[in-house]
Amino acid sequence: MTVIRTFTHDSVTGVKVGKYNLADNSTVHIFCVGETVIDTGPPNDRKSVARYFEGRSVRQILLTHHHEDHSGNAAFLSRMTGAPVFAHPLGLELLREGFPIRMYQKVFWGSTPAVSPEPLGEAVATPCGHTLVPIHTPGHSPDHVCFLEPDRKWLFTGDLFLAPKVKMFRADEDLTGHLKSLKTILGYDFETLFCAHKGVVENGHGMLEKKLAYYLALIEEVRGMHAAGRTPGEITRALFGKKGLVGYISCNHMSSENLVRQCLSCSV
């Protein structure tokens, strides 16, 4: 069932879209700061995106990273509105040339059509008078960025947050990068998170502190269990239970064992 729900928080507006409403990460929030759009939603729900932006003025499109649920309608929305697309330099080639996705990703979100973005600069000025500062936060993906509005203390986090305690990792995620990015972002002053999957999250600084503390405690626990002779599979079952539906559907591309293995291999 397609989901479309509009929202307003302070002067940030937007829409929640997704072909399926099965979990937080199966839907995506597209945020609008005036005529500046942050992320574009999954390509298999293009009709909802088109319906929301019909008649609306868009001057620029910013991507937090290249994954299909965030970049999937960038090419379409750029053609529809004439707005340029901007992304981190590490994501430019992936967005221009295309990137492989697995069958479960294609089913849940669809494949991203090629788009030719411009590289993000040190700051993005919006037509409505805000300044959005891109902050490189790799871990979820090498090209991941957050956008900070320092005057209003807003932080648009893409997939950096998701939840204080995550139970699964993609096979291509890097926990070392996550830890460094969380420590980096916590050096900034912000209050409200705009999470691509959770939506608006108050006490944003505190919530990201909780996430960092969770990772550090989990690493210690996993390594202690491993030192006692337990295998990654045994640790996973003890901490997170049996493999869930997502693990089977994704052929372990998204699983709790990926997180456990990252806890063992990461640099703290």
Secondary structure, 3 states (H helix, E strand, C coil): CCEEEEEEECCEEEEEEECCCCCHHHCEEEEEECCEEECCCCHHHHHHHHHHHCCCCCCEEECCCCCHHHHCCHHHHHHHHCCCEEECHHHHHHHHHCCCCCHHHHHHCCCCCCCCCEECCCCEECCCCCEEEEEECCCCCCCCEEEEECCCCEEEEECCCCCCCCCCEECCCCHHHHHHHHHHHCCCCCCEEEECCCEEECCHHHHHHHHHHHHHHHHHHHHHHHHCCCCHHHHHHHHHCCCCHHHHHCCCCEEHHHHHHHHHHCCC
